[in-house]
Amino acid sequence: MRLVLLGAPGSGKGTQATRLKEHLQVPHISTGDLLRAEVAAGTPLGLQAKEVMARGDLVSDDILLGMLKDRLSREDTRAGFILDGYPRNLEQAAALDALLAGLGQKFDAAVQLVVDNEQIIARLAGRAKAEGRSDDSPESVRHRLNVYDEKTAPVVDFYRQHGQLTVVDGVGTLDEVFTRIVEAIQRGHEVG
């Protein structure tokens, strides 16, 4: 099972990806974690990324795609994977399609977790208080939600147009949302 998890910041992607990893027995690949690991390991792509980040710039799609290509070429991804944090724009979605085709891997589904913006703001305000995270202030969250809507929402349409989108209500207990995701991907996998 090869999945992409989509959803606004605070929609529960990371939490559900961790649970899905155990359930599906496939790796959870977070591009943020992948980037940090490559930098820490001092790989050629990691060194390029470190230089870019030191300037305060965003890591290019080419560098991220190179890291992703290396990661998806490893043996543990043969049975599938869960991608979290990629693709974030239409160019990345098209590049992921091309990468998987080149690796001879079939993409199964993009799962979008849908949560109302005000609920996300409330969720992240709780996280900010509990963890002392300044990036989860209501103002910062609203900005991140606007950026998400502008940049990543077209990716949702991309997968919808390709018949690969599964939309799941991301509101409820962790178990309720997890059950919805599992049922949705099982239905989609049986049909596809």
Protein Blocks (a to p, Z undefined) as FASTA:
>chain_A
ZZddeddehilmmmmmmmmmmmnopacddfklmmmmmmmnopaklmmmmmmmmnopacdf
klmmmmmmmmmmpmklmnoccdehiafbfklmmmmmmmmmmnopacfbdcdddddfklmm
mmmmmmmmmnopaklgfklmmmmmmmmmmmmmmmmmmmmmnopaccddfbdcfklmmmmm
mmmmmmmmmmZZ
